[in-house]
């Protein structure tokens, strides 16, 4: 069997930045074992498999090298980039998913991939012992949603400097951990993220589900955006995920939906032989 494969750097307009995702269009579902093995072989944060249902309507599933994932934003952006820019799809794409309902994606004239996700605002939570001992800097507040614990810090320097114990965070499964802070003004040059155009920052740790630190995590911004929108009294925000690769996300609050936008850059297209 031969399958087409694409690799797209998501939430960036530069190769080797953002978060890489593989995209595999299929006409019929493969076995779960085969999809998982393809994701293991790709060894990227996620591999997205997309199956057409009708015109502009697809099923989408996401696999990390460890397991199938409930919800992945950057691989949805990558899949949409492929459909719009490689496979000739026009107008709005609708994705059906197992866990988070239907997702809607369009592409602007400026080549921004605009994704409509469910609002997954976090709520206050008690800090588990594994989280308290698993982070090197104690957060000022802890919240959670269906995806992760949110560790909120006073400033972005703490987000940049915090380290984590992967073995302890693994025990929080199925939840992951996002650390976040508002943009801090007047940072020293040695502390700055080297980018001034953002409202808040984050990092995402997911040793239980995908690996160590995720470069850019679109799905978690469906929780980060409503949290910071309320804190900052804004309905549109710019986010910067401060991993080594880094990624930029534009977020807008739309009642029970969160609009998350970003760009993509094609890295690879080829064939899988299985």
Secondary structure as UniProt FT lines:
FT   STRAND          2..10
FT   TURN            15..16
FT   STRAND          19..26
FT   HELIX           32..42
FT   STRAND          46..54
FT   TURN            55..56
FT   STRAND          57..63
FT   STRAND          68..69
FT   HELIX           73..85
FT   STRAND          93..96
FT   STRAND          102..107
FT   TURN            109..110
FT   STRAND          113..118
FT   STRAND          123..124
FT   HELIX           129..134
FT   STRAND          141..144
FT   STRAND          148..152
FT   HELIX           156..161
FT   HELIX           166..170
FT   TURN            171..174
FT   STRAND          176..182
FT   TURN            189..191
FT   STRAND          200..205
FT   TURN            207..210
FT   STRAND          213..214
FT   TURN            218..220
FT   HELIX           221..232
FT   STRAND          236..241
FT   STRAND          247..254
FT   TURN            255..256
FT   STRAND          257..262
FT   STRAND          264..273
//
